[in-house]
Amino acid sequence: MSNSQPEQPPDIVLFGIFRSWGGTYRRLMNQIHVWLAMGLQVELVTFRDGEMFYPDEMPASVRLVHLDTSHRLTTILALWRYLRRRQPRVILSVNHISNMILARTGYLPGVITRRYLSVPNTFGQSEKRLDSPRKREQKFREIRAAYPKADGVIAVSDGVRDDLRDNIGLTGVHIERIYSGSVAPGNLARAKESVDHPWLVKKELPVVLSVGRLVPQKDYPMLLRAFALVVKEHPARLLILGKGREQPALERLAVELGISQWVDMPGFAGNPYAYMARADVFALSSRWEGLVNVVMEALGVGTPIVSTDCPSGPREILAGGRYGILVPMQDEQAMAEGILRVLRGEAPRFDYTEAVRPFMAETAARAYLDFFGIKPRREPGNNRQALA
């Protein structure tokens, strides 16, 4: 186990296989800054090949403890020993595998820490496991057995909460919906920073932007086919920020569609807000999501949004189409028409402050504390620590 541990138990521990970047870790970072500004102590615990997320931005007071385990059983035992030794007030796991491990420490004695599980995606409504109904039902049985050992479950959207109840049949534990804190004051400041992409430095054509891992869930083939229809009627360019195993196949598809000169996939961007602020359209083509951090972030910097109406986040974020254009999943014609509507100046008009208020980092951080039963030691406005 790495990193020396201070004597004082932390108020909040976040537990998971952390990666150096990603939407989940960005909203966690936002909330960490708020909790620290409230005078609370935060610690991170990881296992397998987990690492510190956004290490260049993580405050020095936040420690990373590595359990140095790889298998579930050894991780359950190592986490149990950690909780007995450190005795934090609460621990929150951040994805399914860490949820299962944390919940199963509930079978072991001597832990006073309250345990909470966070569910960032739908299980029952996604297409992720339709090719293996047996495995999916096995996973649902595991959830129904293990999750009630926790003190509470946090769903990132109403759709995720309903999925847990209606499709998985989870009972015996309180499920609270808390929207992710994806919009923070620092987003707007970072949106003003420069970008080095030539299509945005000297904009000659409108730019359609999408951000996310290059994986089947995001359905980028549909977006490419939709964009091929867009450029037949309106000159434009498409930027897709992210990395993933599908990149070679997507690049081949762009060539086959004859649009490769208008499409670029430059990889991960540490500051997507600067790209969002300069894009003319933000497009989400996903087949399923939990809440979709990037849609909230794009909304927060004022970029017009066209999104699939996938389960479960976009409809909630965009208020059923009030704050953006919703289109059916896997429908390139509808996606193309939605993008063209924005390019023609037909995007919905609304009060952006009202739209993003539910997704502010401080709103989320306070909702988590309310659910945890933890009171701030001070108010953020009473100190000089900047939120990010």
C-alpha positions in Angstrom: 0.0 0.0 0.0 1.6 3.3 -1.1 1.7 6.7 0.5 2.1 7.3 4.2 -1.2 7.9 6.0 -2.0 10.9 8.3 -3.4 10.3 11.7 -6.6 12.2 11.2 -9.3 10.0 9.5 -10.6 11.5 6.2 -14.1 12.7 5.9 -14.7 11.3 2.5 -12.9 8.5 0.7 -13.4 7.9 -3.1 -12.8 4.3 -4.2 -12.3 2.9 -7.7 -9.9 2.0 -10.5 -9.0 5.5 -11.3 -7.7 6.6 -14.7 -5.7 9.8 -15.3 -8.5 11.5 -17.2 -12.2 11.1 -18.1 -15.6 12.6 -17.6 -16.3 10.7 -14.3 -13.0 11.9 -12.9 -13.5 15.5 -14.0 -16.8 15.8 -12.1 -15.2 14.1 -9.1 -12.4 16.6 -9.3 -14.9 19.4 -9.4 -16.6 18.1 -6.2 -13.3 17.5 -4.4 -12.5 21.1 -4.8 -15.8 22.1 -3.3 -15.5 19.7 -0.4 -11.9 20.9 0.3 -13.2 24.5 0.3 -15.8 23.4 2.8 -13.0 22.3 5.2 -13.4 18.5 4.6 -10.6 16.0 4.1 -10.7 13.8 1.0 -8.6 10.7 0.3 -8.5 8.4 -2.8 -8.2 4.6 -2.7 -7.5 2.6 -5.8 -6.4 -1.0 -6.8 -5.3 -3.0 -9.9 -3.7 -0.5 -12.3 -5.5 2.6 -10.9 -3.7 5.9 -10.7 -4.2 9.5 -9.6 -6.7 11.3 -11.9 -5.8 14.7 -13.3 -2.5 14.6 -11.2 -1.5 18.1 -12.3 -4.7 19.5 -10.9 -5.1 17.4 -7.8 -4.6 19.4 -4.6 -1.6 18.3 -2.5 -3.8 17.6 0.5 -5.6 14.8 -1.4 -3.7 11.5 -0.8 -3.8 8.5 -3.1 -3.6 5.1 -1.4 -3.0 2.1 -3.6 -4.1 -1.3 -2.2 -1.7 -3.1 -4.5 -4.2 -5.8 -5.3 -5.7 -7.1 -8.5 -8.3 -9.8 -7.6 -11.7 -9.1 -6.1 -11.2 -11.2 -3.0 -7.8 -9.8 -2.1 -9.1 -6.3 -2.8 -12.2 -6.8 -0.5 -9.9 -7.9 2.3 -7.4 -5.1 1.7 -10.2 -2.5 1.6 -11.7 -4.0 4.8 -8.3 -3.7 6.5 -7.9 -0.1 5.3 -11.4 0.9 6.6 -10.7 -0.6 10.0 -7.4 1.2 10.2 -8.3 4.6 8.8 -12.0 4.8 9.9 -13.2 7.5 7.4 -16.6 8.9 7.9 -17.9 7.8 4.5 -16.5 5.9 1.5 -18.0 6.3 -2.0 -17.2 3.8 -4.8 -17.5 5.2 -8.3 -18.3 2.3 -10.7 -19.7 -1.2 -10.8 -16.6 -3.3 -9.9 -15.7 -1.0 -7.1 -19.3 -1.0 -6.0 -19.3 -4.8 -5.7 -16.1 -4.8 -3.8 -17.1 -2.1 -1.3 -20.6 -3.6 -0.8 -19.1 -7.0 0.0 -17.0 -5.5 2.8 -20.4 -5.2 4.5 -20.2 -9.0 5.2 -17.1 -8.4 7.3 -17.1 -7.1 10.9 -15.6 -4.1 12.6 -16.2 -1.3 10.0 -17.9 1.9 11.2 -17.5 3.8 8.0 -20.8 4.4 6.1 -20.6 2.9 2.6 -22.2 4.4 -0.5 -22.2 3.2 -4.1 -22.4 5.4 -7.2 -24.0 4.1 -10.4 -22.9 6.2 -13.5 -24.7 4.2 -16.2 -27.8 2.2 -16.9 -27.4 -1.6 -16.8 -30.8 -2.9 -17.8 -31.5 -0.5 -20.7 -28.1 -0.5 -22.4 -27.2 -2.7 -25.3 -23.9 -3.6 -23.7 -25.0 -7.2 -22.8 -27.8 -8.0 -25.1 -25.6 -10.6 -26.8 -25.4 -12.5 -23.5 -28.7 -12.5 -21.6 -27.3 -15.1 -19.2 -24.3 -12.9 -18.2 -26.6 -9.9 -17.9 -29.0 -11.7 -15.5 -26.1 -13.0 -13.5 -24.8 -9.4 -13.1 -28.3 -8.3 -12.1 -28.4 -11.1 -9.4 -25.1 -9.9 -8.1 -26.3 -6.4 -7.8 -29.5 -7.4 -6.0 -27.5 -9.5 -3.5 -24.6 -7.1 -2.9 -25.9 -3.5 -3.2 -28.2 -3.7 -0.2 -25.1 -4.3 2.0 -24.3 -0.6 1.4 -25.8 2.4 3.4 -27.1 4.0 0.2 -26.9 4.0 -3.6 -26.4 7.2 -5.7 -27.8 7.2 -9.2 -26.5 10.0 -11.5 -29.9 10.5 -13.2 -33.6 9.6 -12.8 -33.1 7.2 -15.7 -30.3 5.3 -13.9 -32.4 5.2 -10.7 -35.4 3.9 -12.6 -33.2 1.3 -14.3 -31.9 0.0 -11.0 -35.5 -0.3 -9.6 -37.5 -1.4 -12.6 -35.1 -3.4 -14.8 -32.7 -4.8 -12.2 -35.2 -5.1 -9.4 -32.9 -3.6 -6.7 -34.7 -3.3 -3.4 -33.6 -3.1 0.3 -31.4 -0.1 -0.1 -32.2 3.6 -0.5 -31.4 4.9 -4.0 -30.9 8.7 -4.3 -30.7 10.6 -7.5 -27.9 13.2 -7.5 -26.8 14.9 -10.7 -23.1 15.0 -11.4 -21.3 18.3 -10.7 -19.9 18.7 -14.2 -20.2 22.5 -14.4 -17.8 24.5 -12.3 -16.6 28.1 -12.3 -13.3 26.9 -13.7 -15.0 25.5 -16.8 -15.8 29.0 -18.1 -12.3 30.3 -17.3 -10.7 27.3 -19.2 -13.1 27.8 -22.1 -11.4 31.1 -22.7 -7.9 29.5 -23.1 -6.4 29.1 -26.5 -6.6 26.0 -28.7 -4.0 25.0 -31.2 -6.3 23.2 -33.7 -6.2 25.0 -37.1 -9.9 24.5 -37.7 -10.6 26.6 -34.6 -7.7 29.0 -34.7 -8.7 30.3 -38.1 -12.3 29.1 -38.6 -13.2 28.9 -42.2 -16.1 26.5 -41.8 -18.5 25.7 -39.0 -17.2 23.0 -36.7 -19.2 20.1 -35.3 -17.6 18.7 -32.1 -18.0 15.4 -30.2 -16.1 14.3 -27.2 -15.8 10.8 -25.7 -14.0 7.5 -25.9 -13.9 5.9 -29.3 -15.9 2.8 -28.3 -19.2 1.2 -29.6 -21.3 2.8 -26.9 -20.7 6.3 -28.5 -21.9 5.1 -31.9 -19.5 7.3 -33.9 -20.1 5.4 -37.1 -23.7 6.8 -37.0 -22.3 10.3 -36.4 -19.9 9.9 -39.4 -22.7 8.8 -41.6 -24.9 11.7 -40.4 -22.0 14.2 -41.1 -21.7 12.8 -44.6 -25.3 13.9 -45.1 -24.7 17.3 -43.5 -21.8 18.2 -45.8 -23.9 17.5 -48.9 -26.1 20.5 -47.9 -23.8 22.7 -45.7 -20.0 22.9 -45.7 -18.7 22.0 -42.2 -16.0 20.1 -40.3 -16.2 17.4 -37.7 -13.8 17.1 -34.7 -14.0 14.1 -32.4 -11.9 14.3 -29.3 -11.0 11.1 -27.5 -9.1 7.9 -27.7 -10.2 4.3 -28.2 -9.9 1.0 -30.0 -12.4 2.0 -32.7 -10.2 4.8 -34.1 -8.8 2.8 -37.1 -12.2 1.6 -38.1 -13.7 5.1 -37.8 -10.9 6.5 -40.0 -11.5 3.9 -42.6 -15.3 4.7 -42.6 -14.6 8.4 -43.0 -12.5 7.5 -46.2 -15.3 5.2 -47.5 -17.8 8.0 -47.0 -15.6 10.5 -48.8 -15.5 12.9 -45.8 -12.0 12.2 -44.4 -10.7 15.7 -45.4 -13.5 17.3 -43.2 -13.0 14.9 -40.2 -10.3 14.9 -37.6 -9.8 12.7 -34.5 -6.8 14.3 -32.8 -7.1 12.3 -29.6 -7.6 13.3 -26.0 -7.7 17.0 -25.1 -6.9 18.1 -21.6 -9.1 21.2 -21.9 -12.2 20.2 -23.9 -14.0 23.4 -22.8 -11.9 25.6 -25.1 -12.9 23.4 -28.0 -16.6 23.4 -26.9 -16.7 27.1 -26.6 -15.4 27.5 -30.2 -17.5 24.8 -31.8 -20.8 25.6 -33.6 -22.5 22.4 -32.7 -21.9 19.8 -30.0 -23.1 16.3 -31.1 -23.7 13.3 -29.0 -24.4 10.0 -30.8 -24.5 7.5 -27.9 -26.6 4.4 -27.6 -26.7 4.6 -23.8 -25.3 6.8 -21.1 -25.8 7.5 -17.4 -26.0 11.3 -17.4 -23.3 12.4 -20.0 -20.8 14.8 -18.5 -19.8 16.3 -21.8 -23.4 17.4 -22.6 -23.6 19.2 -19.3 -20.2 20.8 -20.0 -21.1 21.9 -23.5 -24.4 23.3 -22.1 -22.3 25.2 -19.5 -20.2 27.0 -22.0 -23.2 27.8 -24.2 -22.6 25.5 -27.2 -25.8 24.4 -29.1 -26.4 20.6 -28.6 -27.7 17.9 -30.8 -28.0 14.6 -28.9 -29.5 11.1 -29.3 -32.4 10.5 -27.0 -30.6 7.6 -25.4 -31.2 6.1 -22.0 -30.9 7.9 -19.8 -29.1 11.3 -19.5 -29.7 13.6 -22.5 -33.4 14.0 -22.1 -33.0 15.0 -18.4 -30.1 17.4 -19.1 -31.8 19.0 -22.1 -35.3 19.2 -20.4 -37.0 17.0 -23.0 -35.6 19.2 -25.9 -36.0 22.6 -24.3 -32.2 23.2 -24.0 -31.1 21.3 -27.1 -32.2 19.1 -30.0 -33.0 15.4 -29.2 -33.0 12.8 -32.1 -33.7 9.0 -32.1 -30.7 6.7 -31.6 -29.0 5.1 -34.6 -30.8 7.5 -37.0 -28.3 9.3 -39.1 -31.0 11.2 -41.0 -32.4 12.6 -37.8 -28.9 13.5 -36.5 -28.0 15.2 -39.8 -31.2 17.2 -39.7 -30.6 18.2 -36.1 -27.1 19.5 -37.0 -28.4 21.3 -40.0 -31.0 23.0 -37.9 -28.3 24.4 -35.7 -26.2 25.5 -38.6 -29.2 27.3 -40.0 -29.6 29.2 -36.8 -32.6 27.2 -35.5 -31.2 26.0 -32.2 -33.4 26.4 -29.1 -33.1 29.7 -27.2 -33.2 29.7 -23.4 -31.7 31.0 -20.1 -28.3 29.2 -19.8 -28.0 30.0 -16.1 -31.3 28.2 -15.4 -30.3 25.3 -17.6 -27.0 24.5 -15.9 -28.0 25.2 -12.3 -28.8 21.6 -11.5 -25.4 20.4 -12.7 -23.2 22.8 -10.9 -20.4 21.3 -8.9 -21.4 23.0 -5.6 -25.0 21.9 -6.1 -23.8 18.3 -6.5 -21.3 18.5 -3.7 -23.9 19.7 -1.2 -26.4 17.0 -2.3 -23.8 14.3 -1.6 -23.0 15.8 1.8 -26.8 15.9 2.6 -27.1 12.2 1.7 -23.9 11.3 3.6 -25.1 13.2 6.7 -22.0 15.4 6.7 -22.0 19.1 7.4 -19.5 21.5 5.9 -16.9 22.8 8.4 -17.0 26.2 6.6 -18.7 27.8 3.6 -16.7 28.0 0.4 -17.3 31.8 0.2 -15.6 32.3 3.6 -12.1 31.3 2.3 -9.9 32.0 -0.7 -9.7 28.5 -2.1 -10.7 28.7 -5.8 -13.0 26.1 -7.2 -11.9 24.4 -10.4 
